[in-house]
Amino acid sequence: MTDPTQPPADGQGGQNPQQPPQQQPYGAPTAGQPAGAVPPQQQYASAPGAPLDAAQDKQWASFAHLGGILWFLPSLIIWLVFKDRGRLTDQEAKEALNWQITWILAWAVSQILGVIVGSFTFGIGYLLFSLLIPWALYIVNLVFSILGFVRVNSGGTYRYPINFRFIK
């Protein structure tokens, strides 16, 4: 029988060679740290739902405008995820989302008019309202989305020239 207060004679520090050494639980203070101290690798990590710093706020606000190139989904996702985390992101993502909704409504109206007018004008109205006007609307959306991205990314805010405020 061995005495538990005496170190083992084999020099293994009291560990059974069959078992792996015990590890400290994740986040537990290491030797020399006071209890309750935050380990260095966790000091800079932001928790989910934490407020955005100024650079992140500006970044997500500008991405909300740039996402308009891909219709409304990027602006909607950015607004839903970050609206409570950054004031600028909330404001600019709402603006971009309202623009995307306005743009989609204008596109849908042009498609409906294309079908109606096209049935009376033997295809010329359909060509105009269903192909040329939606293409022009897409170019307008592309230009305004890029302008919004550049303006917000440089530190300002952006308001679209024609925008219905569906989301307040």
Salt bridges, closest charged atoms under 4 A:
ASP90 OD2 - LYS94 NZ 3.75
GLU92 OE1 - HIS65 NE2 2.66
GLU92 OE2 - ARG159 NH1 3.97
GLU95 OE1 - ARG159 NH1 3.37
GLU95 OE1 - ARG165 NH2 3.47
